[in-house]
Amino acid sequence: MIAAKAMEKIAGFIMTILLCSLSILSSCQAESQDWHPSGKATIASHFEYSNSGGKGCVVTIEILNTGLSSISRCTVSLSAATEARVYRQTAVKEIVIPPGKRAYFDIEIVFVSEDESLKAAGVAIEDSFFL
């Protein structure tokens, strides 16, 4: 009789530990997604240039860290449309951006022809990714 009651208490204790462990593990999993780096890439400015090497544009990208952890690397893909064609380029930057802070970098696109110019709304961010 005493052994049976002891086994019941041990089984109850083990079940309590298992339930607490599962609860802790599930809450950690949800929080880990909150700590994954996240940000927002926008076009801060752009300009066209013409020199002896040809014609092109420089696009300044702004990265805002919207997450709870630092961004250490960002990948930004953009497009630049002229009357003749659409240029696409992807830039990867190793840059530390603390939560709530922002950073800037430039992406240069050289046009094939000196006769090309950007369309009015020709520059756009196609995709971005943060680590």
BAVEXVO-234464 format. One record per residue (C-alpha): x, y, z; residue in three letters. Coordinates in steps of 0.05 Angstrom, whole numbers, padded with zeros to 5 digits, always signed. Layout:
% BAVEXVO-234464
XYZALA/...
This chain:
% BAVEXVO-234464
+00000+00000+00000MET/+00055+00049+00018ILE/+00094+00031-00045ALA/+00033+00045-00088ALA/+00023+00114-00058LYS/+00097+00129-00067ALA/+00093+00109-00140MET/+00032+00154-00149GLU/+00069+00214-00119LYS/+00130+00200-00163ILE/+00087+00193-00225ALA/+00051+00259-00208GLY/+00118+00294-00197PHE/+00145+00269-00264ILE/+00082+00291-00300MET/+00087+00360-00268THR/+00160+00366-00291ILE/+00143+00344-00361LEU/+00086+00394-00367LEU/+00130+00451-00341CYS/+00185+00432-00389SER/+00139+00431-00449LEU/+00110+00498-00429SER/+00180+00529-00423ILE/+00202+00499-00490LEU/+00141+00524-00527SER/+00150+00595-00499SER/+00224+00595-00519CYS/+00206+00575-00590GLN/+00158+00633-00598ALA/+00208+00683-00569GLU/+00264+00659-00613SER/+00226+00683-00674GLN/+00222+00752-00642ASP/+00298+00754-00637TRP/+00311+00738-00710HIS/+00341+00800-00744PRO/+00290+00840-00782SER/+00292+00906-00818GLY/+00264+00950-00872LYS/+00301+00972-00935ALA/+00281+01036-00969THR/+00310+01081-01023ILE/+00338+01143-00988ALA/+00359+01177-01053SER/+00386+01166-01123HIS/+00420+01206-01178PHE/+00444+01195-01248GLU/+00514+01212-01272TYR/+00551+01217-01337SER/+00627+01215-01342ASN/+00682+01190-01388SER/+00667+01118-01366GLY/+00594+01122-01388GLY/+00528+01136-01356LYS/+00493+01105-01297GLY/+00459+01117-01230CYS/+00476+01111-01156VAL/+00421+01089-01108VAL/+00429+01102-01033THR/+00395+01048-00992ILE/+00371+01060-00921GLU/+00367+01000-00874ILE/+00325+01008-00811LEU/+00332+00954-00758ASN/+00260+00939-00736THR/+00277+00878-00694GLY/+00302+00863-00624LEU/+00372+00839-00645SER/+00428+00869-00685SER/+00432+00860-00760ILE/+00501+00836-00782SER/+00488+00826-00856ARG/+00436+00851-00904CYS/+00420+00833-00976THR/+00381+00882-01019VAL/+00358+00871-01091SER/+00336+00930-01132LEU/+00315+00947-01202SER/+00328+01009-01244ALA/+00284+01019-01306ALA/+00303+01061-01366THR/+00265+01068-01431GLU/+00310+01015-01462ALA/+00314+00961-01408ARG/+00308+00943-01334VAL/+00373+00933-01295TYR/+00373+00889-01233ARG/+00427+00884-01180GLN/+00435+00851-01112THR/+00482+00878-01059ALA/+00505+00842-00996VAL/+00532+00885-00940LYS/+00567+00862-00877GLU/+00546+00918-00830ILE/+00526+00918-00756VAL/+00461+00955-00743ILE/+00436+00955-00671PRO/+00361+00950-00657PRO/+00324+01014-00674GLY/+00383+01044-00713LYS/+00395+01055-00787ARG/+00451+01052-00837ALA/+00462+01073-00909TYR/+00501+01045-00968PHE/+00504+01058-01043ASP/+00491+01013-01102ILE/+00517+01034-01170GLU/+00486+01012-01236ILE/+00523+01028-01301VAL/+00479+01036-01362PHE/+00495+01000-01427VAL/+00482+01062-01469SER/+00497+01135-01456GLU/+00428+01152-01486ASP/+00391+01118-01428GLU/+00358+01155-01370SER/+00318+01129-01311LEU/+00242+01130-01317LYS/+00206+01176-01268ALA/+00191+01120-01218ALA/+00244+01074-01246GLY/+00281+01054-01182VAL/+00250+01002-01136ALA/+00272+00953-01082ILE/+00252+00883-01104GLU/+00272+00844-01042ASP/+00312+00847-00978SER/+00338+00798-00926PHE/+00372+00807-00859PHE/+00418+00764-00816LEU/
